[in-house]
């Protein structure tokens, strides 16, 4: 398929719009059809592929087993990782066709990766993806090159960490210009430190890799950033390889909707079917099989500082943890429309890939876990930091279960049986 068409179809899938979806909920036949879907190749194969097309930085934990691939020319994104060295599973989704082409496509270049840096908002009167006065549609939607195609400067590198930097100038839909500098440090976390951050333990039979991106935005301009003229936010997105039995798990703050608002926004691409999203008291379960286009989001009132997923085919438990300031409710709104409440956006999102239209093939397949910083109201020289951590655990279910309970508040059995 023509790469431009491929990219456009994927853009339709990943944007935070309000499009409807005419495809049907997954069936037993559809599950059976994808039951054989497992990851092809492994970490070493992905590393060899990436090295053939771009500069590769490999970071390792002190054991040498936990390894992370970072790409300077792709905005310092963490492309993939392994918990067991070169021959281990490769956890990040990689768009090989697009990378191998050596070309850029028009609206967005979905290269893939477990942790990529973006800025919000995507839509609305303060959007940095739409020029002033244009309609909020796909034809006029463009990802800024500084977070899409431009290389970032590799400032420093060690065995366990790498730091990147990029100066930017952006103009939003309302005509406000932003001068900023981004610094991004990627660190691989050692086992004990990572487990300490999660407040849990892991047996010797559990393999793991853990890393964080420490992202800082500095206002280098002469004017303050204000709500009246628009604010930016740090937006980190991770694309992961799915399986037919992968489920996203998101704990949330329970409570009355009159005080906390809706529990979840599940209407990004039409209402998520009941067999793909189950909301229980304090935790929700969302299908991440890469076979049905759907997306959910949680507000800061509902979101906690953790989310995750479990791949029951490959026995992989993934946890995402991020910095979430207490009592902060101003998050940018990325809906593709002029907004009454431009600072009432989501802080956590999860996207499941699927056909962009009935009968089409998924573009990945992949699923996403995303987190955002608060809206950045910054004086000249002021800064905001957003840390996004990813932990992958692989091992026997009996050993993974206590980790799931400690971090997500639910058992593996509950995760595996939550969805019909």
QUIWO-V926783 format. One record per residue. N is the residue number from 0. RES is the residue in one small letter. SS is DSSP state (h for helix, s for strand, l for the rest). D_CENTER is the distance of its C-alpha to the mean C-alpha in Angstrom with 1 decimal. Layout:
n=(N:N)
res=(RES:RES)
ss=(SS:SS)
d_center=(D_CENTER:D_CENTER)
This chain:
n=(0:1:2:3:4:5:6:7:8:9:10:11:12:13:14:15:16:17:18:19:20:21:22:23:24:25:26:27:28:29:30:31:32:33:34:35:36:37:38:39:40:41:42:43:44:45:46:47:48:49:50:51:52:53:54:55:56:57:58:59:60:61:62:63:64:65:66:67:68:69:70:71:72:73:74:75:76:77:78:79:80:81:82:83:84:85:86:87:88:89:90:91:92:93:94:95:96:97:98:99:100:101:102:103:104:105:106:107:108:109:110:111:112:113:114:115:116:117:118:119:120:121:122:123:124:125:126:127:128:129:130:131:132:133:134:135:136:137:138:139:140:141:142:143:144:145:146:147:148:149:150:151:152:153:154:155:156:157:158:159:160:161:162:163:164:165:166:167:168:169:170:171:172:173:174:175:176:177:178:179:180:181:182:183:184:185:186:187:188:189:190:191:192:193:194:195:196:197:198:199:200:201:202:203:204:205:206:207:208:209:210:211:212:213:214:215:216:217:218:219:220:221:222:223:224:225:226:227:228:229:230:231:232:233:234:235:236:237:238:239:240:241:242:243:244:245:246:247:248:249:250:251:252:253:254:255:256:257:258:259:260:261:262:263:264:265:266:267:268:269:270:271:272:273:274:275:276:277:278:279:280:281:282:283:284:285:286:287:288:289:290:291:292:293:294:295:296:297:298:299:300:301:302:303:304:305:306:307:308:309:310:311:312:313:314:315:316:317:318:319:320:321:322:323:324:325:326:327:328:329:330:331:332:333:334:335:336:337:338:339:340:341:342:343:344:345:346:347:348:349:350:351:352:353:354:355:356:357:358:359:360:361:362:363:364:365:366:367:368:369:370:371:372:373:374:375:376:377:378:379:380:381:382:383:384:385:386:387:388:389:390:391:392:393:394:395:396:397:398:399:400:401:402:403:404:405:406:407:408:409:410:411:412:413:414:415:416:417:418:419)
res=(x:x:x:x:x:x:x:x:x:x:x:x:x:x:x:x:x:x:x:x:x:x:x:x:x:x:x:x:x:x:x:x:x:x:x:x:x:x:x:x:x:x:x:x:x:x:x:x:x:x:x:x:x:x:x:x:x:x:x:x:x:x:x:x:x:x:x:x:x:x:x:x:x:x:x:x:x:x:x:x:x:x:x:x:x:x:x:x:x:x:x:x:x:x:x:x:x:x:x:x:x:x:x:x:x:x:x:x:x:x:x:x:x:x:x:x:x:x:x:x:x:x:x:x:x:x:x:x:x:x:x:x:x:x:x:x:x:x:x:x:x:x:x:x:x:x:x:x:x:x:x:x:x:x:x:x:x:x:x:x:x:x:x:x:x:x:x:x:x:x:x:x:x:x:x:x:x:x:x:x:x:x:x:x:x:x:x:x:x:x:x:x:x:x:x:x:x:x:x:x:x:x:x:x:x:x:x:x:x:x:x:x:x:x:x:x:x:x:x:x:x:x:x:x:x:x:x:x:x:x:x:x:x:x:x:x:x:x:x:x:x:x:x:x:x:x:x:x:x:x:x:x:x:x:x:x:x:x:x:x:x:x:x:x:x:x:x:x:x:x:x:x:x:x:x:x:x:x:x:x:x:x:x:x:x:x:x:x:x:x:x:x:x:x:x:x:x:x:x:x:x:x:x:x:x:x:x:x:x:x:x:x:x:x:x:x:x:x:x:x:x:x:x:x:x:x:x:x:x:x:x:x:x:x:x:x:x:x:x:x:x:x:x:x:x:x:x:x:x:x:x:x:x:x:x:x:x:x:x:x:x:x:x:x:x:x:x:x:x:x:x:x:x:x:x:x:x:x:x:x:x:x:x:x:x:x:x:x:x:x:x:x:x:x:x:x:x:x:x:x:x:x:x:x:x:x:x:x:x:x:x:x:x:x:x:x:x:x:x:x)
ss=(l:l:h:h:h:h:h:h:h:h:h:h:h:h:l:l:l:l:l:l:l:l:l:l:l:l:l:h:h:h:h:h:h:h:l:l:l:l:l:l:l:l:h:h:h:h:h:h:h:h:h:l:l:l:l:l:s:s:s:s:l:l:l:l:l:l:s:s:s:s:s:h:h:h:l:l:s:s:s:s:s:s:l:l:h:h:h:l:l:l:l:s:l:s:l:h:h:h:h:h:h:l:l:l:l:l:l:l:l:l:l:s:l:l:s:s:s:s:s:s:l:l:l:l:l:l:l:l:l:l:l:l:l:l:l:l:l:h:h:h:l:l:l:l:h:h:h:l:l:l:l:l:s:s:s:s:s:l:l:l:s:s:s:s:s:s:s:s:s:s:s:l:l:l:l:l:s:s:s:s:s:s:s:s:s:s:s:s:s:l:h:h:h:h:h:h:h:h:l:l:l:l:l:l:l:l:s:s:s:s:s:s:s:s:s:s:s:s:s:l:l:l:l:l:l:l:l:l:l:l:l:s:s:s:s:s:s:s:s:s:l:l:l:l:l:s:s:s:s:s:s:s:l:l:l:l:h:h:h:h:l:l:l:l:s:l:l:l:l:l:l:l:l:l:l:l:s:s:s:s:l:l:s:s:s:s:s:l:l:l:l:l:l:s:s:s:s:s:s:l:l:l:s:l:l:s:s:s:s:s:s:l:l:l:l:s:s:s:s:s:s:s:l:l:l:l:l:l:l:l:s:l:l:l:l:l:l:l:l:l:l:l:l:s:l:s:s:s:s:s:s:s:l:l:l:l:l:l:l:l:l:l:l:l:l:l:s:s:s:s:s:s:l:l:l:s:l:l:l:l:l:l:s:s:s:s:s:s:s:s:s:s:s:s:l:l:h:h:h:h:h:h:h:h:h:h:h:h:l:l:l:h:h:h:h:h:h:h:l:l)
d_center=(25.8:25.9:22.7:22.8:23.0:20.1:17.8:19.2:18.6:14.9:14.7:16.4:13.8:10.6:12.3:12.7:16.3:19.0:20.1:21.9:21.6:24.9:23.9:25.1:23.5:23.2:26.7:28.3:29.1:25.5:24.5:27.4:26.6:23.2:24.6:25.4:21.9:21.1:19.5:21.9:22.8:21.1:19.8:23.0:23.0:19.5:20.8:24.0:22.4:20.3:23.4:25.4:23.3:22.0:22.4:20.8:20.5:20.5:20.2:21.7:22.4:26.1:26.7:25.5:23.7:20.2:19.1:16.2:16.2:15.5:16.5:18.4:19.1:15.4:14.7:14.6:11.3:11.1:11.7:12.6:14.6:17.6:19.3:22.7:23.2:23.9:24.7:21.8:19.0:16.3:12.9:10.7:11.2:13.5:15.1:18.5:20.5:19.1:19.2:22.7:24.0:23.8:23.5:21.2:20.8:21.5:18.7:15.4:15.0:12.2:12.9:9.9:8.7:6.9:6.3:7.3:9.2:9.8:12.4:13.2:15.0:14.6:17.7:20.8:23.7:21.7:19.2:18.7:17.9:21.4:24.8:27.4:29.1:27.4:26.4:22.8:22.5:20.9:23.9:23.4:19.6:18.9:15.9:17.7:18.7:18.0:14.2:14.7:17.9:19.7:20.0:19.6:22.4:22.3:24.3:24.8:24.1:25.3:24.9:22.1:20.5:20.0:19.9:19.1:20.4:20.5:22.8:21.9:23.8:22.2:24.0:22.8:24.2:27.0:28.1:27.0:26.5:24.2:25.1:22.6:21.7:18.4:18.7:15.9:17.0:15.4:17.3:17.8:19.1:22.3:22.7:24.8:22.8:19.5:21.4:23.0:19.9:19.1:22.7:23.4:25.2:25.0:27.9:28.9:28.0:24.2:22.4:19.4:17.2:15.4:14.1:12.8:12.1:14.6:14.2:17.3:18.4:22.2:24.4:26.9:28.7:32.0:30.9:28.8:25.7:26.7:25.5:28.4:27.2:23.4:20.8:17.5:14.4:11.8:8.3:5.5:2.3:2.9:5.7:8.5:12.1:13.5:17.1:19.5:19.2:15.6:15.0:12.2:14.0:13.6:16.7:17.9:21.0:23.7:26.4:28.3:26.6:29.4:28.1:24.4:23.7:22.0:20.0:17.2:16.7:16.8:18.4:15.9:17.4:20.4:20.9:19.0:21.9:23.3:22.9:19.1:18.4:20.8:21.0:23.3:24.6:21.9:19.2:17.6:16.8:14.8:15.5:12.9:15.5:14.3:17.5:17.2:15.3:14.1:11.7:12.2:11.9:13.8:15.9:16.7:19.9:18.4:15.2:15.9:14.1:12.7:11.0:11.1:12.3:15.5:16.6:20.3:21.4:20.3:20.5:17.1:15.8:12.3:11.9:9.4:11.6:11.6:14.5:15.6:19.1:21.7:23.2:21.1:20.4:19.9:16.4:16.3:16.6:14.9:17.1:19.2:22.5:24.8:23.9:26.3:23.7:21.4:20.2:19.4:15.7:13.0:11.4:9.0:7.6:7.3:8.3:10.9:12.4:16.1:19.2:19.2:22.8:25.1:26.2:23.6:21.4:17.6:16.1:14.2:14.3:10.7:8.4:4.7:3.9:3.4:6.6:9.4:12.8:16.1:17.8:19.6:23.3:24.7:28.3:29.2:28.1:25.8:22.3:19.2:17.0:13.5:12.8:9.6:10.9:10.2:13.3:14.4:17.8:20.1:23.6:26.1:25.0:27.8:26.3:22.6:23.8:24.8:21.4:19.7:22.5:22.2:18.4:17.6:21.2:21.9:23.4:22.3:25.2:23.9:20.5:22.2:24.7:22.8:22.2:25.3)
